Amino acid sequence: MRNPKELSVVVTVYNEQENIAPLIQQVDEALRDIDYELILVDDGSTDRTREEVRTYAHERVRMVELRKNYGQSTAMTAGIDEACGRFIALMDGDLQNDPRDIPMMLHKLKKEEWDVVAGNRKNRQDGMLLRKIPSKLANALIRHQTGVHIRDYGCTLKVFRSEYAKDLGIYGELHRFIPVLASLKGAKITQVDVLHHPRRFGTSKYGINRTFKVTSDLILILFFQKYMQKPMHLFGGIGLLSLLPGFLILAYLFVLKIMGQDIGNKPLLTLGVLLILTGIIFVVLGIIAELLIRIYFNLPEKKQYSVKRIFPESEEA
């Protein structure tokens, strides 16, 4: 076991070779008065990112090298799992976040007893209107639908108490919804304005198709918020809404049949049968979902990534 630190700074990097040296220097200058470690998670880079880390790393730097490119959410999880700090900070590796904001955020978290302090890029330096407008619309939609009123969901810079960071369960593309995931765990969340710089080296990994991914993931997050522990309330409710009119239609047709009318060619018969079958299917789906949720909550944790190596290697390794 490594000695625990006051703060672990987790940074995911993918093809950021030109940013590694200034990133390590800036973090060290900003946090020199804090007992910290810098964990760089290489998410399957194909350039010289790993070599640059080994060249410029000092005793406070660790690199988690993943076997392939898993995506930002999974890379974040790998870094958080490796972190040993009482508090954990997340930031991007493209030098757009400023590590000088971290001490202020950490002080606010401890002094005011927050569990998560999220950054808000007050003066964004993305430079592309086509990125800013969809981002603003996505932020407004997420705030309205989830009730977690963070202005800038796209800002990676955040500081957590370790127990909340390690319990987030980030996967897929859910890193944008970290405040919502933390809220689901009961975290007290606040936000502060932070610096934002234009990208100096490398190219952005985000495209306009990100907006569609965010919309899809929002549906999943809303399901988590309302029905994660009781999926039967969703599927069973839909099933009952389908079963009730189906039964009423068939009861009406049964009365007509008793009265001697021919119901075999009535469209209502087809509709009633379809509603009954649909209702049964949704109720069965609800039961299956309940069983899967119970299995999920009783399974031991499984890693969703594979680590190739960690630099520097510990004595235990």
C-alpha positions as CSV (number, residue, x, y, z in Angstrom):
1,M,0.0,0.0,0.0
2,R,1.2,3.5,-0.9
3,N,1.3,6.2,1.7
4,P,-2.0,8.2,1.6
5,K,-1.9,11.7,0.2
6,E,-3.9,14.8,0.9
7,L,-4.9,15.2,-2.7
8,S,-4.8,13.0,-5.8
9,V,-5.0,14.9,-9.2
10,V,-6.4,12.5,-11.9
11,V,-5.8,13.6,-15.5
12,T,-6.8,11.5,-18.5
13,V,-4.6,11.9,-21.6
14,Y,-4.9,10.7,-25.1
15,N,-2.3,11.8,-27.7
16,E,-1.2,14.8,-25.7
17,Q,2.6,14.5,-26.1
18,E,3.2,18.2,-26.4
19,N,1.1,19.0,-23.3
20,I,2.8,16.6,-20.9
21,A,5.8,18.6,-19.8
22,P,3.9,21.9,-19.2
23,L,1.1,20.0,-17.5
24,I,3.4,18.4,-15.0
25,Q,5.2,21.7,-14.4
26,Q,2.0,23.7,-13.9
27,V,0.5,21.2,-11.5
28,D,3.7,21.1,-9.5
29,E,3.8,24.9,-9.3
30,A,0.2,25.2,-8.3
31,L,0.2,22.5,-5.7
32,R,3.7,22.7,-4.2
33,D,2.3,23.5,-0.8
34,I,-0.1,20.5,-0.8
35,D,0.8,16.8,-0.2
36,Y,-0.4,15.6,-3.6
37,E,0.1,13.0,-6.3
38,L,-0.5,13.4,-10.0
39,I,-2.0,10.4,-11.7
40,L,-1.9,10.5,-15.5
41,V,-4.0,7.9,-17.2
42,D,-2.8,7.2,-20.7
43,D,-5.9,6.0,-22.6
44,G,-4.2,4.1,-25.4
45,S,-2.2,7.0,-26.9
46,T,-0.6,6.3,-30.3
47,D,1.9,9.1,-30.2
48,R,4.8,9.7,-27.7
49,T,2.6,10.6,-24.7
50,R,3.9,7.7,-22.6
51,E,7.5,8.5,-23.4
52,E,7.0,12.1,-22.4
53,V,5.5,11.1,-19.1
54,R,8.5,8.9,-18.3
55,T,10.9,11.7,-19.3
56,Y,9.3,14.5,-17.2
57,A,7.8,12.5,-14.3
58,H,9.1,13.2,-10.8
59,E,8.4,11.4,-7.5
60,R,4.8,12.7,-7.3
61,V,3.8,11.5,-10.7
62,R,2.3,8.1,-11.5
63,M,1.1,6.9,-14.9
64,V,-1.7,4.3,-15.4
65,E,-1.2,2.9,-18.9
66,L,-4.3,1.3,-20.3
67,R,-4.1,-1.5,-22.9
68,K,-6.3,0.3,-25.4
69,N,-8.4,3.4,-25.9
70,Y,-11.5,2.9,-23.6
71,G,-12.8,6.5,-23.6
72,Q,-12.6,9.3,-21.1
73,S,-15.2,7.9,-18.6
74,T,-13.4,4.6,-18.2
75,A,-10.0,6.2,-18.1
76,M,-11.3,8.5,-15.3
77,T,-12.4,5.4,-13.4
78,A,-9.0,3.8,-13.7
79,G,-7.3,7.0,-12.3
80,I,-9.8,7.3,-9.4
81,D,-9.2,3.6,-8.6
82,E,-5.5,4.2,-8.4
83,A,-5.8,7.4,-6.3
84,C,-4.9,7.3,-2.7
85,G,-5.7,10.8,-1.7
86,R,-8.2,12.0,0.9
87,F,-9.5,14.3,-1.8
88,I,-9.5,13.7,-5.6
89,A,-9.4,16.4,-8.3
90,L,-10.3,15.7,-11.9
91,M,-9.0,17.9,-14.8
92,D,-8.3,17.7,-18.5
93,G,-4.8,17.1,-19.9
94,D,-5.0,19.7,-22.7
95,L,-3.9,22.6,-20.5
96,Q,-7.3,24.3,-20.8
97,N,-8.1,23.7,-17.2
98,D,-5.8,25.7,-14.8
99,P,-4.4,23.7,-11.8
100,R,-4.1,27.1,-9.9
101,D,-7.8,26.8,-9.3
102,I,-7.5,23.5,-7.4
103,P,-6.2,24.9,-4.0
104,M,-9.1,27.4,-4.0
105,M,-11.6,24.6,-4.7
106,L,-10.1,22.3,-2.1
107,H,-10.2,25.1,0.5
108,K,-13.8,25.8,-0.2
109,L,-14.7,22.1,0.0
110,K,-13.1,21.6,3.4
111,K,-14.1,25.0,4.9
112,E,-17.7,24.9,3.9
113,E,-18.0,21.1,4.2
114,W,-19.0,20.3,0.6
115,D,-18.6,16.9,-0.9
116,V,-18.0,18.1,-4.5
117,V,-16.9,21.4,-5.9
118,A,-17.5,21.7,-9.6
119,G,-15.8,24.2,-11.9
120,N,-17.7,26.6,-14.1
121,R,-15.7,28.0,-17.1
122,K,-16.7,31.6,-16.8
123,N,-14.9,32.8,-20.0
124,R,-14.7,29.8,-22.2
125,Q,-11.8,29.8,-24.7
126,D,-13.1,27.1,-27.1
127,G,-13.3,29.6,-29.9
128,M,-16.0,27.6,-31.8
129,L,-19.5,28.9,-31.7
130,L,-20.7,25.4,-33.0
131,R,-19.3,23.9,-29.8
132,K,-20.6,26.6,-27.4
133,I,-24.2,26.7,-28.5
134,P,-24.9,22.9,-28.3
135,S,-23.0,22.9,-24.9
136,K,-25.2,25.6,-23.5
137,L,-28.4,23.9,-24.7
138,A,-27.2,20.5,-23.3
139,N,-26.4,22.1,-19.9
140,A,-29.8,23.7,-19.8
141,L,-31.5,20.5,-20.7
142,I,-29.6,18.5,-18.1
143,R,-30.3,21.0,-15.3
144,H,-34.0,21.1,-16.2
145,Q,-34.4,17.3,-16.4
146,T,-32.2,16.2,-13.5
147,G,-32.8,19.1,-11.0
148,V,-29.0,19.3,-10.4
149,H,-28.3,22.9,-11.1
150,I,-24.7,23.0,-12.3
151,R,-24.1,25.6,-14.9
152,D,-21.2,23.9,-16.8
153,Y,-21.5,20.1,-17.0
154,G,-18.8,20.1,-19.6
155,C,-16.1,21.4,-17.3
156,T,-13.9,18.5,-16.2
157,L,-12.3,20.4,-13.3
158,K,-13.8,19.2,-10.1
159,V,-12.7,18.4,-6.5
160,F,-14.3,15.5,-4.5
161,R,-14.1,13.9,-1.2
162,S,-12.4,10.5,-2.0
163,E,-15.3,8.3,-0.9
164,Y,-17.7,10.0,-3.3
165,A,-15.3,10.0,-6.3
166,K,-14.7,6.2,-5.8
167,D,-18.4,5.5,-5.6
168,L,-19.4,7.3,-8.8
169,G,-19.6,4.3,-11.1
170,I,-18.6,6.2,-14.3
171,Y,-18.6,4.2,-17.5
172,G,-19.5,4.6,-21.2
173,E,-19.9,8.4,-21.8
174,L,-21.2,9.3,-18.4
175,H,-18.4,11.6,-17.3
176,R,-20.4,14.7,-18.3
177,F,-23.0,13.6,-15.8
178,I,-20.7,13.3,-12.8
179,P,-22.6,15.9,-10.7
180,V,-25.8,14.0,-11.2
181,L,-24.1,10.7,-10.4
182,A,-22.6,12.3,-7.2
183,S,-26.0,13.6,-6.3
184,L,-27.5,10.1,-6.6
185,K,-25.0,9.1,-3.9
186,G,-26.2,11.9,-1.6
187,A,-23.3,14.3,-2.2
188,K,-23.5,18.0,-1.4
189,I,-22.4,19.9,-4.5
190,T,-21.5,23.5,-5.2
191,Q,-19.8,25.3,-8.1
192,V,-17.2,28.0,-8.5
193,D,-15.9,30.0,-11.5
194,V,-12.6,28.8,-12.8
195,L,-10.1,29.8,-15.4
196,H,-10.2,28.4,-18.9
197,H,-7.4,28.7,-21.5
198,P,-7.4,28.1,-25.3
199,R,-5.8,24.9,-26.5
200,R,-2.1,25.4,-27.4
201,F,-1.1,22.0,-28.6
202,G,-2.8,19.0,-30.2
203,T,-6.4,18.8,-31.4
204,S,-9.7,18.5,-29.7
205,K,-11.2,15.0,-29.3
206,Y,-14.8,16.3,-29.3
207,G,-17.1,16.7,-32.3
208,I,-20.6,17.8,-33.0
209,N,-21.8,14.2,-32.7
210,R,-21.1,14.5,-28.9
211,T,-24.5,16.4,-28.6
212,F,-26.4,13.3,-29.7
213,K,-24.4,11.1,-27.3
214,V,-25.3,13.5,-24.5
215,T,-29.0,13.3,-25.3
216,S,-28.9,9.5,-25.3
217,D,-27.0,9.4,-22.0
218,L,-29.5,11.9,-20.5
219,I,-32.3,9.4,-20.9
220,L,-30.2,6.8,-19.1
221,I,-29.4,9.2,-16.3
222,L,-33.0,10.1,-15.8
223,F,-33.8,6.3,-15.6
224,F,-31.0,6.1,-12.9
225,Q,-32.5,9.0,-11.0
226,K,-36.0,7.7,-10.9
227,Y,-36.1,4.0,-11.5
228,M,-32.6,2.5,-10.8
229,Q,-33.7,0.7,-7.6
230,K,-37.3,0.2,-8.7
231,P,-37.5,-0.5,-12.4
232,M,-40.9,-2.2,-11.9
233,H,-42.4,1.2,-11.2
234,L,-41.6,2.2,-14.8
235,F,-42.2,-1.0,-16.7
236,G,-45.1,-2.1,-14.5
237,G,-46.7,1.3,-14.7
238,I,-46.6,1.3,-18.5
239,G,-47.8,-2.3,-18.5
240,L,-50.8,-1.5,-16.3
241,L,-51.7,1.5,-18.5
242,S,-51.8,-0.9,-21.5
243,L,-53.6,-3.7,-19.7
244,L,-56.5,-1.6,-18.3
245,P,-57.9,-0.3,-21.6
246,G,-57.2,-3.7,-23.1
247,F,-59.4,-5.4,-20.5
248,L,-62.1,-2.7,-20.9
249,I,-62.2,-3.2,-24.7
250,L,-62.4,-7.0,-24.4
251,A,-65.1,-6.7,-21.7
252,Y,-67.1,-4.5,-24.0
253,L,-66.7,-6.9,-26.8
254,F,-67.7,-9.8,-24.6
255,V,-70.9,-8.0,-23.7
256,L,-71.6,-7.5,-27.4
257,K,-70.9,-11.2,-28.1
258,I,-73.4,-12.2,-25.4
259,M,-76.0,-9.9,-27.0
260,G,-75.5,-11.9,-30.3
261,Q,-73.4,-9.5,-32.3
262,D,-70.5,-10.7,-34.4
263,I,-67.2,-9.3,-33.0
264,G,-64.8,-11.4,-35.1
265,N,-64.2,-8.7,-37.7
266,K,-64.2,-5.7,-35.4
267,P,-60.8,-3.7,-35.3
268,L,-61.5,-3.2,-31.6
269,L,-60.8,-6.9,-31.0
270,T,-57.3,-6.6,-32.5
271,L,-56.6,-3.5,-30.5
272,G,-57.8,-5.0,-27.3
273,V,-55.6,-8.1,-27.8
274,L,-52.6,-6.0,-28.7
275,L,-53.0,-3.9,-25.6
276,I,-53.3,-7.0,-23.4
277,L,-50.1,-8.5,-24.9
278,T,-48.2,-5.2,-24.7
279,G,-49.2,-4.8,-21.0
280,I,-48.1,-8.4,-20.2
281,I,-44.7,-7.8,-22.0
282,F,-44.0,-4.7,-20.0
283,V,-44.9,-6.3,-16.7
284,V,-42.6,-9.2,-17.5
285,L,-39.8,-6.7,-18.5
286,G,-40.3,-5.0,-15.1
287,I,-39.9,-8.3,-13.3
288,I,-36.8,-9.2,-15.3
289,A,-35.3,-5.7,-14.6
290,E,-36.0,-6.1,-10.9
291,L,-34.1,-9.4,-10.9
292,L,-31.2,-7.9,-12.8
293,I,-31.0,-5.0,-10.4
294,R,-30.9,-7.4,-7.5
295,I,-28.1,-9.4,-9.1
296,Y,-26.2,-6.2,-9.9
297,F,-26.3,-4.9,-6.3
298,N,-25.1,-8.3,-5.1
299,L,-22.2,-8.7,-7.5
300,P,-18.6,-7.9,-6.4
301,E,-17.0,-5.0,-8.3
302,K,-15.7,-5.8,-11.7
303,K,-13.1,-3.7,-13.5
304,Q,-14.3,-2.3,-16.9
305,Y,-10.7,-1.7,-18.1
306,S,-7.4,-3.5,-18.3
307,V,-4.2,-1.9,-17.1
308,K,-1.0,-2.7,-19.1
309,R,1.4,-1.3,-16.5
310,I,1.8,1.5,-13.9
311,F,4.8,3.8,-13.9
312,P,6.7,3.8,-11.6
313,E,6.1,0.3,-10.6
314,S,5.6,-0.3,-6.9
315,E,7.7,-2.7,-4.8
316,E,4.6,-4.9,-4.3
317,A,4.1,-5.1,-8.1
